[in-house]
Amino acid sequence: MNGDNGTDTERHLREALRHLGEARAADDLRKTNAVALEEVSNTVSSVLREYEGDG
């Protein structure tokens, strides 16, 4: 994993955790699910691009 992609992936994961924490604190489960799915999707896409670039 090169530095840029690792940083992007880490940033996406941290954003997802932050959004989940905020939604949990606000007791907004629909927001939690929507944001979590979006962040997971972004992270998976970032990881896939990294592996495609390494190949």
Contacts in CASP RR format, 6 or more apart in sequence:
PFRMAT RR
TARGET T0000
AUTHOR 0000-0000-0000
METHOD contacts of the structure
MODEL  1
MNGDNGTDTERHLREALRHLGEARAADDLRKTNAVALEEVSNTVSSVLRE
YEGDG
1 9 0 8 1.000
1 50 0 8 1.000
2 50 0 8 1.000
2 54 0 8 1.000
5 46 0 8 1.000
5 47 0 8 1.000
5 49 0 8 1.000
5 50 0 8 1.000
6 50 0 8 1.000
8 46 0 8 1.000
9 43 0 8 1.000
9 46 0 8 1.000
9 47 0 8 1.000
9 50 0 8 1.000
12 39 0 8 1.000
12 42 0 8 1.000
12 43 0 8 1.000
12 46 0 8 1.000
13 39 0 8 1.000
13 43 0 8 1.000
15 39 0 8 1.000
16 35 0 8 1.000
16 36 0 8 1.000
16 39 0 8 1.000
16 40 0 8 1.000
16 43 0 8 1.000
19 32 0 8 1.000
19 35 0 8 1.000
19 36 0 8 1.000
19 39 0 8 1.000
20 32 0 8 1.000
20 35 0 8 1.000
20 36 0 8 1.000
21 32 0 8 1.000
23 29 0 8 1.000
23 31 0 8 1.000
23 32 0 8 1.000
23 35 0 8 1.000
24 32 0 8 1.000
END
